[in-house]
């Protein structure tokens, strides 16, 4: 068993592209769920808004890909308003139902035959990321060339994606950290703990909730933009319900209401996932047999990985429900 190769791949995934855009999405979800107490199960919808905003630029509208930033932000703001307007005055569980349904509606709309000319249907959108990659080439990063840093080996294309993606993580991390230290952020956290008390002080609770939902959605849309630009395509089924719950898992793992938790959590999620996946694939090379029964086959690896990760999350919730970097007091939503 080559445990060294398994560990090396896990470390690469720890700082890799998947961890990068998951961290951006988790920062946005942290604004909504961690700081404002809004139960959003539809972050994948906001990510799809950003991804399709970028994807439509060259492929559909015939304009520069940089317009995708404005289009993606516009889509995410519209989606946030659409989700929040009918639900934010009601209990949190209504928002949870609306967000998960809205994200699924977005996915079904963009993959439908009726809107194929606008969103590409099940084939998605392609041929829009060339100009983004050209910027990296202009800065001296050649797509086919490998760049080495200690044990890390990245192609020029991957390195450019990582530089831009982790820059976004740093920028949004600083912005959210600063906002939560401001009076606006303190009001938001007070709403999470007891919105009736905040309302009694004359604050517009509905407005603050809407602002948090939209801000978190806009940040989440940048995760979708990075996913689209990094993969150089947009596929509707990349934005299924699973995506939101994986982002949420990473956030809870790191710790809600902590900017560091929303960054380190997704990194740990992908590092642990890669380690377990690699370890099991090494074990499959020399399968354990009990008579005619094979204990583990290659087709079982994906399921077993998620079973193990699920068991680890259960243990985390039992012994440290606030996450690795979280504060248990931050979990006391509505005074509980």
C-alpha positions as CSV (number, residue, x, y, z in Angstrom):
1,X,0.0,0.0,0.0
2,X,1.4,3.4,-1.1
3,X,0.3,5.4,1.9
4,X,2.6,8.3,0.9
5,X,0.7,8.7,-2.4
6,X,-2.6,8.7,-0.5
7,X,-1.5,11.4,1.9
8,X,0.0,13.5,-0.9
9,X,-3.3,13.4,-2.8
10,X,-5.2,14.3,0.4
11,X,-3.0,17.3,0.9
12,X,-3.4,18.4,-2.7
13,X,-7.2,18.2,-2.3
14,X,-6.9,20.1,1.0
15,X,-5.8,23.2,-0.9
16,X,-7.3,22.2,-4.3
17,X,-9.9,23.7,-6.6
18,X,-12.9,21.9,-5.0
19,X,-12.0,23.2,-1.5
20,X,-11.6,26.6,-3.0
21,X,-15.0,27.1,-4.4
22,X,-16.6,25.2,-1.6
23,X,-15.0,27.7,0.8
24,X,-16.4,30.7,-1.1
25,X,-19.9,29.1,-1.0
26,X,-19.5,28.3,2.7
27,X,-18.6,31.9,3.6
28,X,-21.8,33.0,1.9
29,X,-23.8,30.3,3.7
30,X,-22.2,31.3,7.0
31,X,-23.6,34.9,6.6
32,X,-27.1,33.4,6.2
33,X,-27.0,30.5,8.5
34,X,-24.2,31.1,10.9
35,X,-24.6,34.8,11.6
36,X,-28.3,35.5,10.7
37,X,-29.8,32.1,11.7
38,X,-31.5,31.8,8.3
39,X,-31.8,28.1,7.4
40,X,-30.8,28.1,3.7
41,X,-30.9,24.7,2.0
42,X,-30.6,26.3,-1.5
43,X,-27.1,27.6,-1.8
44,X,-26.7,25.5,-4.9
45,X,-29.3,27.8,-6.5
46,X,-27.2,30.9,-5.9
47,X,-24.1,29.1,-7.2
48,X,-26.1,28.2,-10.3
49,X,-27.0,31.8,-10.7
50,X,-23.4,32.9,-10.8
51,X,-22.3,30.0,-13.0
52,X,-25.0,30.6,-15.6
53,X,-24.4,34.4,-15.5
54,X,-20.8,33.7,-16.6
55,X,-21.7,30.9,-19.0
56,X,-24.3,32.9,-20.9
57,X,-21.9,35.8,-21.7
58,X,-20.0,34.5,-24.7
59,X,-22.1,31.4,-25.4
60,X,-25.5,33.1,-25.5
61,X,-25.2,36.9,-25.5
62,X,-22.0,37.2,-27.4
63,X,-20.4,39.7,-25.0
64,X,-17.3,39.7,-22.9
65,X,-17.0,37.0,-20.1
66,X,-16.4,39.8,-17.6
67,X,-20.0,40.9,-17.9
68,X,-20.8,37.6,-16.3
69,X,-19.9,39.0,-12.9
70,X,-22.6,41.6,-13.1
71,X,-25.1,39.2,-14.6
72,X,-24.4,36.5,-12.0
73,X,-24.8,39.0,-9.2
74,X,-28.0,40.3,-10.7
75,X,-29.4,36.7,-11.0
76,X,-28.4,36.0,-7.4
77,X,-30.0,39.2,-6.0
78,X,-33.2,38.4,-7.9
79,X,-33.2,34.8,-6.6
80,X,-32.6,36.1,-3.0
81,X,-35.5,38.5,-3.2
82,X,-37.7,35.9,-4.7
83,X,-36.9,33.4,-1.9
84,X,-37.0,35.9,0.9
85,X,-40.0,38.1,0.1
86,X,-42.7,35.6,1.0
87,X,-40.9,33.7,3.8
88,X,-38.7,36.0,5.9
89,X,-41.6,37.2,8.0
90,X,-42.5,33.6,8.8
91,X,-40.8,30.9,10.9
92,X,-37.4,29.6,9.8
93,X,-38.7,26.2,8.6
94,X,-40.7,28.0,5.9
95,X,-37.5,29.5,4.5
96,X,-35.8,26.1,4.6
97,X,-38.6,24.6,2.5
98,X,-38.7,27.5,0.0
99,X,-34.9,27.6,-0.4
100,X,-34.5,23.9,-1.1
101,X,-37.4,24.0,-3.5
102,X,-36.2,27.1,-5.3
103,X,-32.7,25.7,-5.9
104,X,-34.3,22.6,-7.4
105,X,-36.6,24.7,-9.5
106,X,-33.6,26.6,-10.8
107,X,-31.8,23.4,-11.7
108,X,-34.8,22.0,-13.5
109,X,-35.5,25.2,-15.4
110,X,-31.9,25.6,-16.7
111,X,-31.8,21.9,-17.9
112,X,-35.2,22.0,-19.5
113,X,-35.8,21.7,-23.3
114,X,-38.0,24.7,-23.3
115,X,-35.1,27.0,-22.2
116,X,-32.4,25.2,-24.1
117,X,-31.6,28.3,-26.2
118,X,-31.0,30.4,-23.1
119,X,-29.3,27.9,-20.8
120,X,-28.1,25.0,-23.0
121,X,-30.4,22.3,-21.6
122,X,-28.8,19.1,-20.3
123,X,-25.6,19.8,-22.4
124,X,-24.9,23.0,-20.4
125,X,-22.8,25.9,-21.7
126,X,-19.3,25.9,-23.0
127,X,-16.7,28.0,-24.9
128,X,-16.8,31.0,-22.6
129,X,-13.7,30.7,-20.4
130,X,-11.0,31.3,-23.0
131,X,-10.5,35.0,-22.1
132,X,-10.3,34.2,-18.4
133,X,-7.6,31.7,-19.1
134,X,-5.8,34.1,-21.4
135,X,-5.3,36.5,-18.5
136,X,-3.3,33.7,-16.7
137,X,-1.3,33.1,-19.9
138,X,-0.5,36.9,-20.2
139,X,0.8,36.7,-16.7
140,X,3.2,34.0,-17.7
141,X,1.4,30.8,-16.6
142,X,1.4,28.3,-19.5
143,X,-1.5,25.9,-19.4
144,X,0.4,22.8,-20.3
145,X,3.4,23.5,-18.1
146,X,3.6,22.0,-14.6
147,X,4.6,24.3,-11.7
148,X,6.0,22.6,-8.6
149,X,5.8,23.9,-5.0
150,X,7.1,21.4,-2.4
151,X,4.9,18.3,-3.0
152,X,2.4,20.3,-5.0
153,X,2.4,20.0,-8.8
154,X,-0.1,22.1,-10.7
155,X,-0.6,22.8,-14.4
156,X,-0.5,26.4,-15.3
157,X,-4.3,26.4,-15.9
158,X,-5.0,24.9,-12.5
159,X,-2.6,27.2,-10.8
160,X,-4.3,30.2,-12.3
161,X,-7.7,29.0,-11.1
162,X,-6.3,28.5,-7.6
163,X,-4.7,31.9,-7.5
164,X,-8.0,33.6,-8.4
165,X,-10.2,31.3,-6.3
166,X,-8.2,31.6,-3.1
167,X,-7.9,35.4,-3.7
168,X,-11.8,35.5,-3.6
169,X,-11.7,33.4,-0.5
170,X,-9.4,35.9,1.2
171,X,-11.4,38.9,0.0
172,X,-14.8,37.6,1.1
173,X,-13.3,36.3,4.3
174,X,-12.0,39.8,5.2
175,X,-15.3,41.5,4.1
176,X,-17.5,39.2,6.2
177,X,-15.2,39.3,9.2
178,X,-15.3,43.2,9.0
179,X,-19.0,43.3,8.6
180,X,-19.6,41.0,11.6
181,X,-17.5,43.3,13.8
182,X,-19.6,46.3,12.7
183,X,-22.9,47.4,14.2
184,X,-24.7,45.8,11.2
185,X,-23.2,42.4,12.1
186,X,-24.0,42.7,15.7
187,X,-27.6,43.4,14.9
188,X,-27.6,40.4,12.6
189,X,-26.2,38.1,15.4
190,X,-28.8,39.5,17.8
191,X,-31.6,38.6,15.4
192,X,-30.2,35.1,15.2
193,X,-30.4,34.8,19.0
194,X,-33.7,36.6,19.7
195,X,-35.4,38.5,16.9
196,X,-38.3,39.7,19.1
197,X,-35.9,41.5,21.4
198,X,-34.3,43.2,18.4
199,X,-37.6,44.2,17.0
200,X,-38.6,45.7,20.3
201,X,-35.5,48.0,20.0
202,X,-37.0,49.4,16.8
203,X,-34.8,47.5,14.3
204,X,-36.4,46.3,11.0
205,X,-35.7,42.6,11.4
206,X,-37.2,41.8,8.0
207,X,-34.8,44.2,6.2
208,X,-31.8,42.8,8.0
209,X,-32.7,39.2,7.2
210,X,-33.2,40.1,3.5
211,X,-29.8,41.8,3.4
212,X,-28.1,38.8,4.9
213,X,-29.9,36.4,2.5
214,X,-29.0,38.5,-0.5
215,X,-25.4,39.1,0.6
216,X,-24.8,35.4,1.3
217,X,-26.3,34.5,-2.0
218,X,-24.1,37.0,-3.9
219,X,-21.0,35.5,-2.3
220,X,-22.3,32.1,-3.1
221,X,-22.7,33.1,-6.8
222,X,-19.0,33.8,-6.9
223,X,-18.4,30.2,-6.0
224,X,-20.5,29.2,-9.0
225,X,-18.6,31.6,-11.2
226,X,-15.3,30.0,-10.1
227,X,-16.7,26.5,-10.7
228,X,-17.8,27.5,-14.2
229,X,-14.5,29.2,-15.1
230,X,-12.4,26.4,-13.6
231,X,-14.2,23.6,-15.4
232,X,-14.7,25.8,-18.5
233,X,-18.3,24.6,-18.7
234,X,-21.6,24.8,-16.9
235,X,-23.6,21.6,-16.3
236,X,-27.0,21.9,-14.6
237,X,-26.7,18.7,-12.6
238,X,-23.6,20.1,-10.9
239,X,-26.0,22.2,-8.9
240,X,-28.1,19.4,-7.3
241,X,-29.3,19.3,-3.7
242,X,-26.2,17.4,-2.7
243,X,-24.0,20.4,-3.4
244,X,-25.8,22.5,-0.8
245,X,-25.5,19.8,1.8
246,X,-21.8,19.2,1.1
247,X,-21.2,22.9,1.5
248,X,-23.2,22.9,4.7
249,X,-21.3,19.8,6.0
250,X,-18.0,21.7,5.4
251,X,-19.3,24.7,7.2
252,X,-20.5,22.7,10.2
253,X,-17.3,20.8,10.3
254,X,-15.3,24.0,10.5
255,X,-17.7,25.8,12.8
256,X,-20.6,28.2,12.1
257,X,-20.4,31.9,12.8
258,X,-16.6,31.8,12.3
259,X,-15.0,33.0,9.1
260,X,-12.0,30.6,9.8
261,X,-14.5,27.7,10.2
262,X,-16.1,28.4,6.8
263,X,-12.7,28.3,5.1
264,X,-11.0,25.5,7.0
265,X,-14.1,23.3,7.1
266,X,-14.4,22.8,3.3
267,X,-10.7,22.2,3.1
268,X,-10.9,19.5,5.7
269,X,-14.0,18.0,4.0
270,X,-12.1,17.5,0.8
271,X,-8.9,16.5,2.5
272,X,-10.7,13.7,4.4
273,X,-12.7,12.7,1.4
274,X,-9.6,12.3,-0.8
275,X,-7.7,10.4,2.0
276,X,-10.5,7.9,2.5
277,X,-11.1,7.5,-1.2
278,X,-7.4,6.9,-1.9
279,X,-7.0,4.6,1.1
280,X,-10.0,2.4,0.0
281,X,-8.7,2.3,-3.6
282,X,-5.4,1.0,-2.3
283,X,-7.2,-1.6,-0.3
284,X,-9.2,-2.7,-3.4
285,X,-5.9,-3.5,-5.2
286,X,-5.6,-6.4,-2.7
287,X,-9.2,-7.2,-1.8
288,X,-10.1,-9.1,1.4
289,X,-12.1,-12.2,0.7
290,X,-14.2,-14.3,3.0
291,X,-14.9,-17.4,1.0
292,X,-16.4,-16.3,-2.3
293,X,-17.4,-13.0,-0.8
294,X,-15.3,-9.9,-1.5
295,X,-15.4,-7.5,1.4
296,X,-14.8,-4.4,-0.7
297,X,-15.1,-3.8,-4.4
298,X,-14.2,-0.8,-6.5
299,X,-17.9,0.0,-7.1
300,X,-18.5,0.2,-3.4
301,X,-15.8,2.9,-2.7
302,X,-18.0,6.0,-3.2
303,X,-20.7,4.7,-0.9
304,X,-18.3,3.5,1.8
305,X,-16.5,6.9,1.8
306,X,-19.7,8.8,2.5
307,X,-20.8,6.2,5.1
308,X,-17.5,6.8,6.9
309,X,-17.7,10.5,6.6
310,X,-21.3,10.4,7.8
311,X,-20.2,8.4,10.9
312,X,-17.4,10.9,11.6
313,X,-19.9,13.8,11.4
314,X,-22.2,12.1,13.8
315,X,-19.3,11.8,16.3
316,X,-18.5,15.4,15.7
317,X,-22.0,16.5,16.5
318,X,-22.1,14.4,19.6
319,X,-18.7,15.6,21.1
320,X,-18.3,19.0,19.5
321,X,-21.5,20.3,17.9
322,X,-20.1,23.7,17.4
323,X,-17.5,22.4,14.9
324,X,-13.7,22.5,15.2
325,X,-13.4,26.3,15.3
326,X,-16.9,27.3,16.5
327,X,-18.2,28.6,19.7
328,X,-21.0,26.6,21.4
329,X,-22.7,29.9,22.4
330,X,-23.0,30.8,18.6
331,X,-25.2,27.7,18.2
332,X,-27.9,29.0,20.6
333,X,-30.3,30.1,17.9
334,X,-33.3,32.0,19.3
335,X,-32.0,31.7,22.9
336,X,-31.9,27.8,22.8
